[in-house]
Amino acid sequence: MSYFDAIILAIVEGLTEFLPVSSTGHMIIASALLGIEKDPFVKTFTVAIQLGAIASVMVIYWRRFFQSISFYIKLLIAFTPAAVAGLLLSKQIDFLFERIDLVAIMLILGGVVFLFIDKIFHETEERGQTQVTYQSAFTVGLFQVLALIPGVSRSAATIIGGITQRLTKQTAAEFSFLLAIPTMLAATGYKLLTYYLEGNTFGNEQISILVFGNVAAFIVAFLAIKSFITYLTKHGFKIFGYYRIILGAIILLMYWFGIDLQIV
């Protein structure tokens, strides 16, 4: 992997991790266009650069971490369902991640949902809640389980989960971002542990690429989060619905025409 590959993937990660458009789908296309080989370091890199994205959330919402203990309890409640499901269904999830066509289908289906969700929950935005309860946190956590299916999008699932609990779009999106911290830390930690247990180590150049990628992901994710909140509250989800449908169709066409696609 070159530094050029690293920065492209980091930009893709930073832009798409917190938008409801599936970072997995974008990584598939980016890696195919770049011709990146699927080796242990590349697979670890695409997960480890989430640390940069996580750091951006912590910087933007740093005040939240000095609130009451209930804030952490709510994050734990929301984090637990996906963590348990991930451990119990790890083999099945690994199998799903080999299905490029499934990623495309989930992108399209999610896009269709986004075309109508603003109308379905229009009263929620006008009279919605701005405080996350323990019950709504658990429901968001259940929706996050759906994100174990590649192509669903973690942020899409959790934001929709929040809206179904009558949270405003901004509140649902912000809780989704905060929930990403324990979720992505756990995924990154597991990936790094697996990397080392398989007998792999990081060379000096690989460490440099990881640092470089995380810095780039931090900067891009920081800007993406700020812009997304503003756009979402003003315009809703429809544009993301059209985008997901187009992206899913592109991946399906590439898949059907035999273009080398892989989930890195």
MOHU-V433831 format. One record per residue. PSI is psi in radians with two decimals (NA if undefined). BURIAL is # if it has 24 or more other ideal C-beta (glycine too) atoms within 12 Angstrom, else .. D_LAST is the distance of its C-alpha to the last C-alpha in whole Angstrom. Layout:
{{PSI;BURIAL;D_LAST} {PSI;BURIAL;D_LAST}}
//
This chain:
{{2.28;#;12} {2.98;.;15} {-0.56;.;16} {-0.80;.;16} {-0.74;#;12} {-0.78;#;12} {-0.60;#;15} {-0.83;#;14} {-0.64;#;10} {-0.70;#;13} {-0.75;#;15} {-0.78;#;13} {-0.86;#;12} {-0.67;#;16} {-0.66;#;17} {-0.25;#;15} {-0.67;#;15} {-0.03;#;19} {2.62;#;19} {0.90;#;20} {0.05;#;17} {1.79;#;14} {-0.53;#;11} {-0.82;#;9} {-0.70;#;10} {-0.64;#;11} {-0.62;#;7} {-0.87;#;7} {-0.77;#;10} {-0.80;#;10} {-0.59;#;7} {-0.76;#;9} {-0.60;.;12} {-0.28;#;12} {0.61;.;11} {2.29;#;8} {2.56;.;8} {1.54;#;6} {2.95;.;8} {-0.68;#;9} {-0.74;#;10} {-0.77;#;7} {-0.65;#;5} {-0.68;#;9} {-0.77;#;9} {-0.37;#;7} {-0.73;#;9} {-0.49;#;12} {-0.10;#;13} {-0.42;#;14} {-0.68;#;17} {-0.73;#;18} {-0.71;#;18} {-0.76;#;20} {-0.61;#;22} {-0.68;#;23} {-0.75;#;24} {-0.60;#;26} {-0.78;.;28} {-0.72;#;29} {0.57;#;30} {-0.54;.;31} {-0.52;.;35} {-0.47;.;33} {0.00;.;33} {0.36;.;36} {-2.85;.;38} {2.89;.;39} {-0.40;.;37} {-0.50;.;37} {-0.78;#;34} {-0.60;.;32} {-0.73;.;33} {-0.72;#;32} {-0.71;#;28} {-0.76;#;29} {-0.77;#;30} {-0.54;#;27} {-0.58;#;24} {-0.81;#;26} {-0.82;#;25} {-0.61;#;21} {-0.79;#;21} {-0.82;.;24} {-0.67;.;22} {-0.68;#;19} {-0.72;.;21} {-0.52;.;23} {0.47;.;20} {-0.71;.;17} {-0.74;.;17} {-0.66;.;17} {-0.73;#;15} {-0.66;.;12} {-0.74;.;14} {-0.59;#;13} {-0.06;#;10} {-0.09;.;10} {1.61;#;12} {-0.65;#;11} {-0.58;#;15} {-0.70;#;15} {-0.83;#;13} {-0.76;#;15} {-0.75;#;18} {-0.64;#;18} {-0.80;#;17} {-0.80;#;21} {-0.76;#;23} {-0.63;#;22} {-0.72;#;23} {-0.72;.;26} {-0.75;#;27} {-0.43;#;27} {-0.41;.;29} {-0.19;.;32} {-0.55;#;31} {-0.69;#;33} {-0.69;.;36} {-0.71;.;36} {0.57;#;36} {-0.54;.;38} {-0.46;.;40} {-0.69;#;38} {-0.58;#;37} {-0.63;.;41} {0.33;.;42} {2.90;#;39} {2.57;.;38} {0.07;.;37} {2.29;.;37} {2.18;#;35} {2.99;.;36} {-0.68;.;35} {-0.79;.;35} {-0.59;#;33} {-0.73;#;31} {-0.71;#;30} {-0.74;#;30} {-0.69;#;27} {-0.66;#;26} {-0.69;#;26} {-0.56;#;24} {-0.45;#;21} {-0.63;#;21} {-0.48;#;20} {-0.13;#;17} {-0.31;#;16} {2.08;#;15} {2.35;#;12} {-0.27;#;14} {-0.74;#;17} {2.05;#;16} {-0.80;#;17} {-0.67;#;20} {-0.85;#;21} {-0.78;#;22} {-0.62;#;23} {-0.77;#;25} {-0.71;#;27} {-0.72;#;28} {-0.69;#;30} {-0.63;#;31} {-0.34;#;32} {0.30;#;34} {0.47;#;36} {2.57;#;34} {2.82;#;34} {-0.77;#;31} {-0.78;#;31} {-0.76;#;32} {-0.74;#;29} {-0.75;#;27} {-0.68;#;28} {-0.63;#;28} {-0.77;#;24} {-0.77;#;23} {-0.66;#;25} {-0.43;#;24} {-0.48;#;20} {-1.04;#;21} {-0.62;#;22} {-0.84;#;19} {-0.53;#;16} {-0.74;#;18} {-0.77;#;18} {-0.73;#;15} {-0.77;#;14} {-0.73;.;17} {-0.72;.;16} {-0.74;#;13} {-0.70;#;15} {-0.78;.;17} {-0.71;.;15} {-0.80;#;14} {-0.67;.;18} {-0.45;.;19} {0.10;.;17} {0.24;.;19} {2.68;.;17} {2.87;.;18} {2.21;.;18} {3.01;.;20} {-0.74;.;22} {-0.67;.;20} {-0.68;#;16} {-0.73;.;18} {-0.72;.;20} {-0.69;#;16} {-0.79;#;15} {-0.81;#;19} {-0.80;#;18} {-0.70;#;15} {-0.66;#;17} {-0.78;#;20} {-0.75;#;19} {-0.65;#;17} {-0.87;#;20} {-0.83;#;22} {-0.74;#;20} {-0.67;#;20} {-0.84;#;23} {-0.66;.;25} {-0.75;#;22} {-0.83;#;24} {-0.79;.;27} {-0.69;.;27} {-0.78;#;26} {-0.80;#;29} {-0.80;.;31} {-0.78;.;30} {-0.78;#;29} {-0.47;.;33} {-0.66;.;34} {-0.26;.;33} {-2.78;#;31} {-0.21;#;28} {-0.74;.;29} {-0.60;.;27} {-0.52;#;23} {-0.85;#;24} {-0.73;.;25} {-0.78;#;22} {-0.73;#;20} {-0.76;#;22} {-0.79;.;21} {-0.77;#;17} {-0.70;#;17} {-0.68;.;20} {-0.77;#;18} {-0.72;#;15} {-0.75;#;17} {-0.77;.;19} {-0.70;#;16} {-0.81;#;15} {-0.53;.;19} {0.12;.;20} {0.31;.;17} {2.40;.;15} {1.86;.;12} {2.56;#;9} {2.62;#;6} {1.88;#;4} {NA;#;0}}
//
